[in-house]
């Protein structure tokens, strides 16, 4: 089937929007959780 399509990276615009959403979430939750909660370590 079309497995290659799944491997296509998202558009730069979409990536930027996702990054902005993540940043806003981090800012909103800043201080509520330990820093390592966001780094995943």
PDB file of N, CA, C, O and CB in Angstrom:
ATOM      1  N   UNK A   1       0.847  -1.204   0.000  1.00  0.00           N
ATOM      2  CA  UNK A   1       0.000   0.000   0.000  1.00  0.00           C
ATOM      3  C   UNK A   1       0.883   1.256   0.000  1.00  0.00           C
ATOM      4  O   UNK A   1       2.070   1.188  -0.318  1.00  0.00           O
ATOM      5  CB  UNK A   1      -0.958   0.005   1.239  1.00  0.00           C
ATOM      6  N   UNK A   2       0.299   2.386   0.355  1.00  0.00           N
ATOM      7  CA  UNK A   2       1.040   3.654   0.311  1.00  0.00           C
ATOM      8  C   UNK A   2       1.732   3.932   1.640  1.00  0.00           C
ATOM      9  O   UNK A   2       1.393   4.889   2.336  1.00  0.00           O
ATOM     10  CB  UNK A   2       0.098   4.816  -0.041  1.00  0.00           C
ATOM     11  N   UNK A   3       2.697   3.095   1.988  1.00  0.00           N
ATOM     12  CA  UNK A   3       3.403   3.278   3.262  1.00  0.00           C
ATOM     13  C   UNK A   3       4.293   4.520   3.232  1.00  0.00           C
ATOM     14  O   UNK A   3       4.514   5.161   4.259  1.00  0.00           O
ATOM     15  CB  UNK A   3       4.247   2.038   3.587  1.00  0.00           C
ATOM     16  N   UNK A   4       4.807   4.854   2.032  1.00  0.00           N
ATOM     17  CA  UNK A   4       5.713   5.999   1.912  1.00  0.00           C
ATOM     18  C   UNK A   4       5.032   7.291   2.354  1.00  0.00           C
ATOM     19  O   UNK A   4       5.684   8.176   2.909  1.00  0.00           O
ATOM     20  CB  UNK A   4       6.209   6.136   0.468  1.00  0.00           C
ATOM     21  N   UNK A   5       3.744   7.405   2.116  1.00  0.00           N
ATOM     22  CA  UNK A   5       3.037   8.642   2.462  1.00  0.00           C
ATOM     23  C   UNK A   5       3.106   8.909   3.961  1.00  0.00           C
ATOM     24  O   UNK A   5       3.154  10.065   4.382  1.00  0.00           O
ATOM     25  CB  UNK A   5       1.572   8.570   2.007  1.00  0.00           C
ATOM     26  N   UNK A   6       3.112   7.857   4.765  1.00  0.00           N
ATOM     27  CA  UNK A   6       3.149   8.044   6.220  1.00  0.00           C
ATOM     28  C   UNK A   6       4.485   8.617   6.671  1.00  0.00           C
ATOM     29  O   UNK A   6       4.573   9.266   7.714  1.00  0.00           O
ATOM     30  CB  UNK A   6       2.884   6.716   6.935  1.00  0.00           C
ATOM     31  N   UNK A   7       5.530   8.371   5.871  1.00  0.00           N
ATOM     32  CA  UNK A   7       6.872   8.823   6.249  1.00  0.00           C
ATOM     33  C   UNK A   7       7.150  10.250   5.805  1.00  0.00           C
ATOM     34  O   UNK A   7       8.207  10.797   6.123  1.00  0.00           O
ATOM     35  CB  UNK A   7       7.914   7.898   5.660  1.00  0.00           C
ATOM     36  N   UNK A   8       6.225  10.864   5.076  1.00  0.00           N
ATOM     37  CA  UNK A   8       6.435  12.243   4.624  1.00  0.00           C
ATOM     38  C   UNK A   8       6.364  13.186   5.829  1.00  0.00           C
ATOM     39  O   UNK A   8       5.369  13.167   6.554  1.00  0.00           O
ATOM     40  CB  UNK A   8       5.376  12.644   3.544  1.00  0.00           C
ATOM     41  N   UNK A   9       7.385  14.005   6.062  1.00  0.00           N
ATOM     42  CA  UNK A   9       7.371  14.931   7.201  1.00  0.00           C
ATOM     43  C   UNK A   9       6.285  15.973   7.032  1.00  0.00           C
ATOM     44  O   UNK A   9       5.937  16.321   5.904  1.00  0.00           O
ATOM     45  CB  UNK A   9       8.734  15.615   7.361  1.00  0.00           C
ATOM     46  N   UNK A  10       5.742  16.480   8.130  1.00  0.00           N
ATOM     47  CA  UNK A  10       4.705  17.511   8.051  1.00  0.00           C
ATOM     48  C   UNK A  10       5.260  18.792   7.451  1.00  0.00           C
ATOM     49  O   UNK A  10       6.470  19.017   7.467  1.00  0.00           O
ATOM     50  CB  UNK A  10       4.116  17.791   9.439  1.00  0.00           C
ATOM     51  N   UNK A  11       4.378  19.631   6.924  1.00  0.00           N
ATOM     52  CA  UNK A  11       4.808  20.904   6.347  1.00  0.00           C
ATOM     53  C   UNK A  11       5.454  21.768   7.425  1.00  0.00           C
ATOM     54  O   UNK A  11       5.125  21.645   8.604  1.00  0.00           O
ATOM     55  CB  UNK A  11       3.612  21.648   5.701  1.00  0.00           C
ATOM     56  N   UNK A  12       6.370  22.638   7.022  1.00  0.00           N
ATOM     57  CA  UNK A  12       7.053  23.505   7.988  1.00  0.00           C
ATOM     58  C   UNK A  12       6.043  24.326   8.768  1.00  0.00           C
ATOM     59  O   UNK A  12       6.204  24.535   9.970  1.00  0.00           O
ATOM     60  CB  UNK A  12       8.055  24.432   7.278  1.00  0.00           C
ATOM     61  N   UNK A  13       5.007  24.790   8.094  1.00  0.00           N
ATOM     62  CA  UNK A  13       3.995  25.608   8.767  1.00  0.00           C
ATOM     63  C   UNK A  13       3.323  24.801   9.872  1.00  0.00           C
ATOM     64  O   UNK A  13       3.116  25.300  10.978  1.00  0.00           O
ATOM     65  CB  UNK A  13       2.941  26.122   7.755  1.00  0.00           C
ATOM     66  N   UNK A  14       2.982  23.537   9.562  1.00  0.00           N
ATOM     67  CA  UNK A  14       2.333  22.698  10.558  1.00  0.00           C
ATOM     68  C   UNK A  14       3.261  22.471  11.744  1.00  0.00           C
ATOM     69  O   UNK A  14       2.828  22.521  12.895  1.00  0.00           O
ATOM     70  CB  UNK A  14       1.911  21.357   9.943  1.00  0.00           C
ATOM     71  N   UNK A  15       4.548  22.221  11.459  1.00  0.00           N
ATOM     72  CA  UNK A  15       5.507  21.985  12.527  1.00  0.00           C
ATOM     73  C   UNK A  15       5.606  23.208  13.430  1.00  0.00           C
ATOM     74  O   UNK A  15       5.648  23.083  14.654  1.00  0.00           O
ATOM     75  CB  UNK A  15       6.883  21.632  11.949  1.00  0.00           C
ATOM     76  N   UNK A  16       5.643  24.390  12.821  1.00  0.00           N
ATOM     77  CA  UNK A  16       5.748  25.619  13.610  1.00  0.00           C
ATOM     78  C   UNK A  16       4.523  25.778  14.503  1.00  0.00           C
ATOM     79  O   UNK A  16       4.644  26.169  15.664  1.00  0.00           O
ATOM     80  CB  UNK A  16       5.905  26.849  12.689  1.00  0.00           C
ATOM     81  N   UNK A  17       3.344  25.477  13.961  1.00  0.00           N
ATOM     82  CA  UNK A  17       2.117  25.600  14.752  1.00  0.00           C
ATOM     83  C   UNK A  17       2.168  24.649  15.936  1.00  0.00           C
ATOM     84  O   UNK A  17       1.797  25.018  17.050  1.00  0.00           O
ATOM     85  CB  UNK A  17       0.869  25.315  13.884  1.00  0.00           C
ATOM     86  N   UNK A  18       2.631  23.418  15.697  1.00  0.00           N
ATOM     87  CA  UNK A  18       2.713  22.433  16.774  1.00  0.00           C
ATOM     88  C   UNK A  18       3.692  22.922  17.835  1.00  0.00           C
ATOM     89  O   UNK A  18       3.427  22.815  19.032  1.00  0.00           O
ATOM     90  CB  UNK A  18       3.148  21.044  16.226  1.00  0.00           C
ATOM     91  N   UNK A  19       4.833  23.464  17.386  1.00  0.00           N
ATOM     92  CA  UNK A  19       5.827  23.965  18.337  1.00  0.00           C
ATOM     93  C   UNK A  19       5.232  25.083  19.183  1.00  0.00           C
ATOM     94  O   UNK A  19       5.456  25.136  20.392  1.00  0.00           O
ATOM     95  CB  UNK A  19       7.085  24.466  17.598  1.00  0.00           C
ATOM     96  N   UNK A  20       4.472  25.976  18.551  1.00  0.00           N
ATOM     97  CA  UNK A  20       3.859  27.078  19.290  1.00  0.00           C
ATOM     98  C   UNK A  20       2.895  26.532  20.336  1.00  0.00           C
ATOM     99  O   UNK A  20       2.859  27.022  21.464  1.00  0.00           O
ATOM    100  CB  UNK A  20       3.124  28.041  18.331  1.00  0.00           C
ATOM    101  N   UNK A  21       2.113  25.515  19.965  1.00  0.00           N
ATOM    102  CA  UNK A  21       1.163  24.924  20.903  1.00  0.00           C
ATOM    103  C   UNK A  21       1.907  24.311  22.081  1.00  0.00           C
ATOM    104  O   UNK A  21       1.506  24.485  23.232  1.00  0.00           O
ATOM    105  CB  UNK A  21       0.291  23.862  20.203  1.00  0.00           C
ATOM    106  N   UNK A  22       2.998  23.589  21.794  1.00  0.00           N
ATOM    107  CA  UNK A  22       3.775  22.970  22.865  1.00  0.00           C
ATOM    108  C   UNK A  22       4.356  24.045  23.772  1.00  0.00           C
ATOM    109  O   UNK A  22       4.315  23.912  24.995  1.00  0.00           O
ATOM    110  CB  UNK A  22       4.901  22.085  22.286  1.00  0.00           C
ATOM    111  N   UNK A  23       4.898  25.115  23.181  1.00  0.00           N
ATOM    112  CA  UNK A  23       5.485  26.193  23.982  1.00  0.00           C
ATOM    113  C   UNK A  23       4.433  26.818  24.881  1.00  0.00           C
ATOM    114  O   UNK A  23       4.701  27.088  26.052  1.00  0.00           O
ATOM    115  CB  UNK A  23       6.113  27.266  23.077  1.00  0.00           C
ATOM    116  N   UNK A  24       3.239  27.052  24.348  1.00  0.00           N
ATOM    117  CA  UNK A  24       2.181  27.669  25.147  1.00  0.00           C
ATOM    118  C   UNK A  24       1.802  26.743  26.296  1.00  0.00           C
ATOM    119  O   UNK A  24       1.542  27.204  27.407  1.00  0.00           O
ATOM    120  CB  UNK A  24       0.943  27.988  24.273  1.00  0.00           C
ATOM    121  N   UNK A  25       1.769  25.432  26.030  1.00  0.00           N
ATOM    122  CA  UNK A  25       1.436  24.477  27.088  1.00  0.00           C
ATOM    123  C   UNK A  25       2.501  24.515  28.172  1.00  0.00           C
ATOM    124  O   UNK A  25       2.188  24.487  29.362  1.00  0.00           O
ATOM    125  CB  UNK A  25       1.298  23.048  26.516  1.00  0.00           C
ATOM    126  N   UNK A  26       3.774  24.578  27.751  1.00  0.00           N
ATOM    127  CA  UNK A  26       4.859  24.606  28.727  1.00  0.00           C
ATOM    128  C   UNK A  26       4.752  25.862  29.585  1.00  0.00           C
ATOM    129  O   UNK A  26       4.933  25.804  30.802  1.00  0.00           O
ATOM    130  CB  UNK A  26       6.233  24.546  28.020  1.00  0.00           C
ATOM    131  N   UNK A  27       4.459  27.000  28.952  1.00  0.00           N
ATOM    132  CA  UNK A  27       4.357  28.253  29.697  1.00  0.00           C
ATOM    133  C   UNK A  27       3.191  28.191  30.680  1.00  0.00           C
ATOM    134  O   UNK A  27       3.298  28.668  31.810  1.00  0.00           O
ATOM    135  CB  UNK A  27       4.184  29.446  28.734  1.00  0.00           C
ATOM    136  N   UNK A  28       2.074  27.599  30.245  1.00  0.00           N
ATOM    137  CA  UNK A  28       0.896  27.516  31.111  1.00  0.00           C
ATOM    138  C   UNK A  28       1.181  26.638  32.322  1.00  0.00           C
ATOM    139  O   UNK A  28       0.747  26.942  33.433  1.00  0.00           O
ATOM    140  CB  UNK A  28      -0.312  26.969  30.333  1.00  0.00           C
ATOM    141  N   UNK A  29       1.915  25.542  32.102  1.00  0.00           N
ATOM    142  CA  UNK A  29       2.160  24.577  33.171  1.00  0.00           C
ATOM    143  C   UNK A  29       3.461  24.846  33.920  1.00  0.00           C
ATOM    144  O   UNK A  29       3.843  24.076  34.801  1.00  0.00           O
ATOM    145  CB  UNK A  29       2.183  23.181  32.603  1.00  0.00           C
ATOM    146  N   UNK A  30       4.146  25.941  33.572  1.00  0.00           N
ATOM    147  CA  UNK A  30       5.434  26.230  34.207  1.00  0.00           C
ATOM    148  C   UNK A  30       5.234  26.378  35.718  1.00  0.00           C
ATOM    149  O   UNK A  30       4.378  27.138  36.169  1.00  0.00           O
ATOM    150  CB  UNK A  30       6.075  27.523  33.607  1.00  0.00           C
ATOM    151  N   UNK A  31       6.027  25.649  36.484  1.00  0.00           N
ATOM    152  CA  UNK A  31       5.933  25.733  37.930  1.00  0.00           C
ATOM    153  C   UNK A  31       4.990  24.697  38.514  1.00  0.00           C
ATOM    154  O   UNK A  31       5.089  24.365  39.695  1.00  0.00           O
ATOM    155  CB  UNK A  31       5.487  27.105  38.334  1.00  0.00           C
ATOM    156  N   UNK A  32       4.081  24.184  37.704  1.00  0.00           N
ATOM    157  CA  UNK A  32       3.144  23.177  38.202  1.00  0.00           C
ATOM    158  C   UNK A  32       3.808  21.807  38.287  1.00  0.00           C
ATOM    159  O   UNK A  32       3.504  21.011  39.176  1.00  0.00           O
ATOM    160  CB  UNK A  32       1.907  23.107  37.301  1.00  0.00           C
ATOM    161  N   UNK A  33       4.722  21.542  37.348  1.00  0.00           N
ATOM    162  CA  UNK A  33       5.382  20.244  37.302  1.00  0.00           C
ATOM    163  C   UNK A  33       6.893  20.433  37.281  1.00  0.00           C
ATOM    164  O   UNK A  33       7.376  21.491  36.877  1.00  0.00           O
ATOM    165  CB  UNK A  33       4.918  19.437  36.071  1.00  0.00           C
ATOM    166  N   UNK A  34       7.648  19.419  37.711  1.00  0.00           N
ATOM    167  CA  UNK A  34       9.114  19.505  37.640  1.00  0.00           C
ATOM    168  C   UNK A  34       9.579  19.587  36.193  1.00  0.00           C
ATOM    169  O   UNK A  34       8.892  19.117  35.286  1.00  0.00           O
ATOM    170  CB  UNK A  34       9.764  18.293  38.335  1.00  0.00           C
ATOM    171  N   UNK A  35      10.744  20.184  35.980  1.00  0.00           N
ATOM    172  CA  UNK A  35      11.237  20.412  34.618  1.00  0.00           C
ATOM    173  C   UNK A  35      11.396  19.093  33.868  1.00  0.00           C
ATOM    174  O   UNK A  35      11.129  19.027  32.668  1.00  0.00           O
ATOM    175  CB  UNK A  35      12.578  21.165  34.650  1.00  0.00           C
ATOM    176  N   UNK A  36      11.831  18.041  34.568  1.00  0.00           N
ATOM    177  CA  UNK A  36      12.094  16.775  33.870  1.00  0.00           C
ATOM    178  C   UNK A  36      10.805  16.154  33.342  1.00  0.00           C
ATOM    179  O   UNK A  36      10.855  15.226  32.535  1.00  0.00           O
ATOM    180  CB  UNK A  36      12.804  15.786  34.806  1.00  0.00           C
ATOM    181  N   UNK A  37       9.658  16.649  33.783  1.00  0.00           N
ATOM    182  CA  UNK A  37       8.382  16.145  33.267  1.00  0.00           C
ATOM    183  C   UNK A  37       8.264  16.462  31.784  1.00  0.00           C
ATOM    184  O   UNK A  37       7.695  15.674  31.028  1.00  0.00           O
ATOM    185  CB  UNK A  37       7.191  16.754  34.045  1.00  0.00           C
ATOM    186  N   UNK A  38       8.797  17.611  31.356  1.00  0.00           N
ATOM    187  CA  UNK A  38       8.678  18.029  29.961  1.00  0.00           C
ATOM    188  C   UNK A  38       9.817  17.473  29.108  1.00  0.00           C
ATOM    189  O   UNK A  38       9.630  17.235  27.915  1.00  0.00           O
ATOM    190  CB  UNK A  38       8.655  19.553  29.868  1.00  0.00           C
ATOM    191  N   UNK A  39      10.986  17.262  29.697  1.00  0.00           N
ATOM    192  CA  UNK A  39      12.103  16.745  28.913  1.00  0.00           C
ATOM    193  C   UNK A  39      11.962  15.245  28.717  1.00  0.00           C
ATOM    194  O   UNK A  39      12.556  14.689  27.794  1.00  0.00           O
ATOM    195  CB  UNK A  39      13.441  17.070  29.592  1.00  0.00           C
ATOM    196  N   UNK A  40      11.192  14.579  29.561  1.00  0.00           N
ATOM    197  CA  UNK A  40      10.971  13.149  29.424  1.00  0.00           C
ATOM    198  C   UNK A  40      12.049  12.330  30.098  1.00  0.00           C
ATOM    199  O   UNK A  40      12.025  11.102  30.024  1.00  0.00           O
ATOM    200  CB  UNK A  40      10.890  12.779  27.978  1.00  0.00           C
ATOM    201  N   UNK A  41      13.011  12.992  30.766  1.00  0.00           N
ATOM    202  CA  UNK A  41      14.059  12.245  31.442  1.00  0.00           C
ATOM    203  C   UNK A  41      13.647  11.922  32.865  1.00  0.00           C
ATOM    204  O   UNK A  41      14.406  11.291  33.600  1.00  0.00           O
ATOM    205  CB  UNK A  41      15.369  13.026  31.434  1.00  0.00           C
TER     206      UNK A  41
END
